[in-house]
Amino acid sequence: MARKPSLKFATFNLYNLQVPNEPMYHGNKYTKAQYEKKIKWTAGLLRRIDADIIGFQELWHPDALKEAFEASELADDYTLVTKVFNRSIGTALAVKKAHEIKSTKWIKDFPDELVLKKRKSSSNSGIPDYKISVSAEYFARPILKVKIKPFQGTKNTPEILVYVAHFKSKLPMDLDKVEKQKPSIKVHQTAIGNALSTIRRTAEAAALRVLLNKDMKGTSIPVVVMGDLNDTEHSVTNTLVTGDPNYRLFHSSRGGNSDTGLFSSSSLQEYRNLRDVNYTHIFKGRHETLDHILVSEQFYDYSKKRIWSFKEVRVYNDYLEDHDDKSSGDHGVVTSEFVFHPYND
């Protein structure tokens, strides 16, 4: 029996991939020797994951990613979607050449529909006063949106939308220079900085959800969102992105069909394994999954709109606890593979 065609996605935080002698954060630079070591390590991991579609974060310069693919001897197999960002990290994508890239777009500005403002409630309404106004107009790291026509042998598959995202980390934001010079505020700068990071990440998650609603509502286009979302699967920010769809936990349930929802590939693996053993990041001894691959119902086994059936998730994270100079990553790489198997076949 012939092996069914599959699609394998991966999300890969490159941990500041920059060409040598060019500045990164705080003016840090790689020497040529450091750069060559990083390229060699990255190339080895690219060969290991062997994915059809790879989303990247923390890329400073496209030439560095190109050189990593050349070192891996995979350059002829992939088309790279990259650009130069203005002295900052950005997102990128690699697509095996068997699949056709139809369009690419980096999205910087938040959609106009995102209004993060709540006026004060009337004094006699009995509703707590939740007055708030958030001024956030753009993604700090632009979202990459790519439309791809996947090749699945002789099967005529629909185009898919792939989003690559990198949200604000949990690290506290630096306060406004004028404000943090005030002694009464400076003593609380960590708490305030943490609050600002959370607000920024939440705003970015809401902005992406609005974009997803606009693409997915009333359509059947398959969608994949992947990247370093800098929060755990069941966090408020991640459920904002997924739309928190219902999973089908028993045969007669109505879960599994969701026009705009996204299903976490990690959850699909957990329901199969009955245990959570995945993590992509370690901080202060906490093992967390911050890097995610989220898929629409066209990739969910129990949806009547299924086109691809879930096969497995793999997390490449052995190097996170190496504590030596052999690795060059601070996030694990997540891969998720799906087999072409429409619901009615």
C-alpha positions as CSV (number, residue, x, y, z in Angstrom):
1,M,0.0,0.0,0.0
2,A,1.4,3.4,-1.0
3,R,2.4,5.8,1.8
4,K,-0.1,8.6,2.1
5,P,1.4,12.1,1.4
6,S,1.9,14.3,4.4
7,L,2.6,17.8,5.5
8,K,5.1,18.5,8.3
9,F,5.3,21.9,9.9
10,A,8.0,23.2,12.2
11,T,8.6,26.4,14.3
12,F,12.2,27.3,15.0
13,N,13.4,30.2,17.2
14,L,16.8,30.9,15.8
15,Y,18.1,32.6,19.0
16,N,19.5,35.8,17.4
17,L,20.8,34.5,14.1
18,Q,22.9,37.4,12.8
19,V,25.8,37.7,10.4
20,P,29.2,38.3,12.0
21,N,30.3,41.8,13.1
22,E,26.8,43.3,12.8
23,P,25.1,44.6,16.0
24,M,22.3,42.8,17.9
25,Y,20.7,43.8,21.2
26,H,22.9,46.1,23.3
27,G,25.5,46.3,20.6
28,N,26.5,42.6,20.9
29,K,28.2,41.1,17.9
30,Y,29.3,37.6,16.8
31,T,32.9,37.0,15.9
32,K,33.5,34.9,12.8
33,A,34.3,31.9,14.9
34,Q,31.1,32.2,16.9
35,Y,29.1,32.7,13.8
36,E,30.5,29.6,12.1
37,K,29.7,27.5,15.2
38,K,26.2,28.9,15.2
39,I,25.7,28.2,11.5
40,K,26.9,24.6,11.9
41,W,24.6,23.9,14.8
42,T,21.6,25.5,13.1
43,A,22.3,23.5,9.9
44,G,22.4,20.2,11.9
45,L,19.0,20.9,13.4
46,L,17.5,21.8,10.0
47,R,18.6,18.4,8.7
48,R,17.1,16.7,11.8
49,I,13.7,18.2,11.6
50,D,13.2,17.8,7.8
51,A,9.9,19.7,7.7
52,D,8.0,20.9,4.6
53,I,7.2,24.3,6.0
54,I,9.4,25.9,8.7
55,G,8.5,29.2,10.5
56,F,11.5,31.1,12.0
57,Q,11.8,33.8,14.7
58,E,14.7,35.9,15.8
59,L,16.3,36.3,12.4
60,W,18.4,39.4,12.2
61,H,19.7,39.1,8.6
62,P,18.4,36.9,5.7
63,D,22.0,36.0,4.6
64,A,22.6,34.2,7.9
65,L,19.6,31.9,7.3
66,K,20.6,31.4,3.7
67,E,24.1,30.3,4.8
68,A,22.6,27.9,7.4
69,F,20.6,26.2,4.6
70,E,23.7,26.0,2.4
71,A,25.7,24.5,5.3
72,S,22.9,21.9,5.8
73,E,23.0,21.1,2.0
74,L,19.3,21.8,1.8
75,A,19.5,25.1,0.0
76,D,18.3,23.6,-3.3
77,D,15.3,22.0,-1.6
78,Y,13.7,25.1,0.0
79,T,12.5,28.5,-1.0
80,L,13.2,31.1,1.7
81,V,10.8,33.9,2.5
82,T,12.8,36.6,4.3
83,K,13.5,40.3,4.5
84,V,15.8,42.7,6.2
85,F,14.3,44.4,9.2
86,N,15.5,47.7,10.5
87,R,18.2,46.7,13.0
88,S,15.8,44.2,14.7
89,I,14.8,40.6,14.7
90,G,12.1,39.3,12.4
91,T,10.1,36.3,11.2
92,A,10.8,34.2,8.2
93,L,9.6,31.0,6.4
94,A,11.2,28.1,4.5
95,V,9.0,26.0,2.2
96,K,10.1,22.9,0.3
97,K,10.1,23.6,-3.4
98,A,7.5,20.9,-4.1
99,H,5.0,23.3,-2.6
100,E,4.1,26.6,-4.4
101,I,4.2,29.9,-2.6
102,K,1.2,32.0,-3.9
103,S,1.7,35.2,-1.8
104,T,3.7,36.7,1.1
105,K,3.0,39.6,3.4
106,W,4.5,40.9,6.6
107,I,1.9,42.6,8.7
108,K,3.1,45.4,10.9
109,D,0.0,47.4,11.8
110,F,-2.8,46.2,14.0
111,P,-6.2,45.9,12.2
112,D,-8.4,48.9,12.4
113,E,-11.1,46.8,14.1
114,L,-9.0,46.3,17.2
115,V,-10.2,48.9,19.6
116,L,-8.8,48.4,23.1
117,K,-10.9,50.9,24.9
118,K,-13.6,50.7,27.5
119,R,-15.3,53.8,28.8
120,K,-16.4,54.2,32.4
121,S,-19.6,52.4,33.4
122,S,-22.6,54.5,34.5
123,S,-22.7,55.0,38.2
124,N,-26.0,53.2,38.7
125,S,-25.4,50.2,36.5
126,G,-24.0,48.0,39.2
127,I,-21.2,46.9,36.9
128,P,-17.6,47.3,38.2
129,D,-15.7,50.2,36.7
130,Y,-13.5,48.5,34.1
131,K,-12.5,51.7,32.4
132,I,-9.3,51.1,30.4
133,S,-7.6,52.5,27.3
134,V,-4.6,50.8,25.7
135,S,-2.5,52.6,23.1
136,A,-0.9,49.9,20.9
137,E,-0.9,50.2,17.1
138,Y,1.5,47.6,15.7
139,F,3.2,44.3,16.1
140,A,6.7,44.8,17.6
141,R,7.8,41.9,15.4
142,P,5.7,41.9,12.2
143,I,3.5,38.8,11.5
144,L,4.4,36.9,8.4
145,K,1.5,35.7,6.4
146,V,2.1,33.3,3.5
147,K,-0.4,31.5,1.2
148,I,0.9,28.1,0.0
149,K,-0.5,25.6,-2.5
150,P,0.8,22.3,-1.0
151,F,1.7,19.4,-3.2
152,Q,0.3,16.1,-2.1
153,G,1.1,13.7,-4.9
154,T,-1.8,13.6,-7.4
155,K,-4.3,15.0,-4.9
156,N,-5.8,18.4,-5.6
157,T,-5.4,20.1,-2.2
158,P,-6.6,23.6,-1.3
159,E,-4.3,26.5,-0.6
160,I,-3.4,27.1,3.0
161,L,-2.6,30.2,5.0
162,V,0.4,30.1,7.3
163,Y,1.1,32.7,9.9
164,V,4.4,33.0,11.6
165,A,4.3,35.1,14.9
166,H,6.7,36.2,17.7
167,F,5.0,37.9,20.6
168,K,6.5,39.9,23.4
169,S,8.3,37.9,26.0
170,K,7.5,37.7,29.7
171,L,10.5,39.7,30.5
172,P,9.6,43.1,32.1
173,M,9.6,46.0,29.6
174,D,11.9,48.9,30.3
175,L,9.8,51.8,31.5
176,D,9.5,55.2,29.9
177,K,12.8,57.0,30.6
178,V,11.1,60.0,32.2
179,E,8.8,57.9,34.4
180,K,11.4,55.5,35.7
181,Q,13.6,58.4,36.9
182,K,10.9,59.2,39.5
183,P,12.0,57.5,42.8
184,S,8.4,56.6,43.7
185,I,8.0,54.7,40.4
186,K,11.6,53.3,40.1
187,V,11.1,51.1,43.1
188,H,8.2,49.4,41.4
189,Q,9.7,49.2,37.9
190,T,9.8,45.4,37.7
191,A,6.1,45.0,38.6
192,I,5.1,47.7,36.1
193,G,7.4,46.3,33.5
194,N,5.8,42.9,33.8
195,A,2.4,44.4,33.5
196,L,3.4,46.3,30.4
197,S,4.8,43.1,28.8
198,T,1.6,41.2,29.5
199,I,-0.5,44.1,28.1
200,R,1.7,44.2,25.0
201,R,1.5,40.4,24.4
202,T,-2.2,40.4,25.0
203,A,-2.7,43.2,22.5
204,E,-0.7,41.4,19.9
205,A,-2.7,38.2,20.5
206,A,-6.0,40.1,20.1
207,A,-4.7,41.7,16.9
208,L,-3.8,38.3,15.4
209,R,-7.2,36.9,16.4
210,V,-8.9,39.8,14.6
211,L,-6.8,39.0,11.5
212,L,-7.7,35.3,11.8
213,N,-11.4,36.1,12.1
214,K,-11.3,38.1,8.9
215,D,-9.6,35.2,7.0
216,M,-11.5,32.3,8.5
217,K,-15.1,33.4,9.2
218,G,-17.4,31.8,6.7
219,T,-14.6,30.2,4.8
220,S,-13.0,26.7,4.5
221,I,-9.4,27.8,4.0
222,P,-7.0,25.7,6.1
223,V,-4.9,27.9,8.5
224,V,-1.8,27.2,10.5
225,V,-0.4,29.6,13.1
226,M,3.1,28.9,14.4
227,G,5.8,30.6,16.3
228,D,7.2,31.7,19.6
229,L,4.0,33.0,21.3
230,N,5.9,33.4,24.6
231,D,3.1,31.9,26.8
232,T,1.8,28.5,27.6
233,E,-1.0,26.7,25.8
234,H,-3.8,27.5,28.1
235,S,-2.8,31.1,28.9
236,V,-5.2,34.0,28.2
237,T,-3.1,35.2,25.3
238,N,-2.9,31.8,23.6
239,T,-6.6,31.1,24.0
240,L,-7.2,34.5,22.4
241,V,-5.3,33.3,19.4
242,T,-6.9,29.9,19.2
243,G,-10.4,31.1,19.9
244,D,-10.6,28.3,22.4
245,P,-12.5,25.7,20.3
246,N,-14.1,22.6,21.8
247,Y,-12.1,19.3,21.4
248,R,-14.1,16.2,20.7
249,L,-13.7,14.1,23.8
250,F,-16.3,11.5,23.1
251,H,-18.1,10.1,20.0
252,S,-21.4,11.9,20.3
253,S,-20.0,15.3,21.3
254,R,-20.2,18.3,19.0
255,G,-16.6,19.2,19.4
256,G,-14.1,19.3,16.5
257,N,-16.0,21.6,14.2
258,S,-15.0,25.3,14.5
259,D,-15.2,27.9,11.7
260,T,-12.6,30.2,13.2
261,G,-11.0,28.1,16.0
262,L,-7.4,26.7,16.0
263,F,-6.4,23.4,17.6
264,S,-3.1,23.1,19.4
265,S,-1.0,20.3,18.0
266,S,0.4,19.8,21.5
267,S,-3.0,19.1,22.8
268,L,-3.6,16.6,20.0
269,Q,-0.5,14.8,21.1
270,E,-1.5,15.0,24.8
271,Y,-4.9,13.5,24.2
272,R,-3.2,10.6,22.5
273,N,-0.4,10.2,25.1
274,L,-2.4,10.9,28.3
275,R,0.6,12.8,29.6
276,D,2.4,16.2,29.0
277,V,6.1,15.6,28.4
278,N,6.7,18.5,26.0
279,Y,8.6,21.7,26.8
280,T,10.3,24.2,24.6
281,H,11.9,26.6,27.1
282,I,13.4,26.6,30.6
283,F,13.4,29.6,32.8
284,K,14.2,29.6,36.6
285,G,13.7,25.8,36.6
286,R,10.3,26.0,34.9
287,H,9.9,23.8,31.9
288,E,7.3,25.4,29.7
289,T,6.0,25.2,26.1
290,L,6.1,28.7,24.6
291,D,6.5,27.6,20.9
292,H,3.3,26.5,19.3
293,I,1.8,25.1,16.1
294,L,-2.0,25.8,15.9
295,V,-4.2,24.4,13.2
296,S,-7.7,25.0,11.8
297,E,-10.3,22.3,11.7
298,Q,-9.1,21.1,8.3
299,F,-6.3,19.4,10.3
300,Y,-8.4,18.1,13.1
301,D,-9.3,14.4,13.0
302,Y,-12.9,14.7,14.2
303,S,-14.0,17.7,12.0
304,K,-16.2,17.0,9.1
305,K,-14.0,19.5,7.2
306,R,-10.9,17.5,7.8
307,I,-8.4,17.3,4.9
308,W,-5.3,16.2,6.9
309,S,-5.2,13.8,9.8
310,F,-2.9,14.4,12.8
311,K,0.1,12.0,12.9
312,E,2.5,13.3,15.6
313,V,4.3,16.1,17.4
314,R,8.0,16.0,18.0
315,V,9.9,18.5,20.2
316,Y,13.7,18.8,19.7
317,N,14.7,20.1,23.1
318,D,17.6,17.9,24.3
319,Y,20.1,20.8,24.0
320,L,18.2,23.1,26.4
321,E,19.9,21.4,29.4
322,D,23.3,21.0,27.8
323,H,24.8,23.9,29.7
324,D,27.8,24.0,27.3
325,D,28.8,25.7,24.1
326,K,27.7,22.9,21.8
327,S,24.2,24.2,21.3
328,S,23.0,27.5,20.0
329,G,19.4,27.6,21.0
330,D,17.3,28.7,24.0
331,H,14.0,27.3,22.6
332,G,13.1,23.9,21.5
333,V,12.0,23.3,17.9
334,V,8.4,21.9,17.5
335,T,7.4,19.8,14.5
336,S,3.9,18.6,13.7
337,E,3.0,16.2,10.9
338,F,-0.3,15.6,9.2
339,V,-1.3,12.9,6.7
340,F,-3.5,13.7,3.8
341,H,-6.8,11.9,4.7
342,P,-10.0,13.8,4.0
343,Y,-12.9,13.1,6.3
344,N,-15.1,11.3,3.8
345,D,-12.3,9.1,2.3
